[in-house]
Each structure stands twice: as C-alpha cells, then as structure tokens.
Amino acid sequence: MGRLKVTQIKSGIGGKQNQRDTLRSLGLKRISDTVVKEDRPEIRGMVQTVTHLVTVEEVE
C-alpha cells in the first residue's frame, strides 16, 4: 500500500467537534502541519471527514 501526505490548509476553529477531533487524530495541530500516514480505509475516512480543511497527496 502507498502512503498519504496530509497537510492542514484551514483552521478547525468554528468547525464541528468531530472535525476538530479528527484533525487531532490525524496529528494535525495548526495550519501547514503535514503528516504522512499509511493509505488505509480508516485514514481515508478521517480525511473524508475534514476534506475541506486538508489537502492530500499520494507519496511513494
């Protein structure tokens, strides 16, 4: 499986609680934070929850 590079581009302030919790679960704390995660269905689901707050790239 590949890996996903997830970068936070917008703030979670003012969003729903589950979206803020999802950002924290992904390891994102502030704008421009980037994490690399395994491409798994659980991670894809978390990214789908906050798709308007993050950008996603596939990396090798």
Rosetta blueprint (number, residue, H / E / L):
1 M L
2 G L
3 R E
4 L E
5 K E
6 V E
7 T E
8 Q E
9 I L
10 K L
11 S L
12 G L
13 I L
14 G L
15 G L
16 K L
17 Q H
18 N H
19 Q H
20 R H
21 D H
22 T H
23 L H
24 R H
25 S H
26 L H
27 G L
28 L L
29 K L
30 R L
31 I L
32 S L
33 D L
34 T E
35 V E
36 V E
37 K E
38 E E
39 D L
40 R L
41 P H
42 E H
43 I H
44 R H
45 G H
46 M H
47 V H
48 Q H
49 T H
50 V L
51 T L
52 H L
53 L L
54 V E
55 T E
56 V E
57 E E
58 E E
59 V E
60 E L
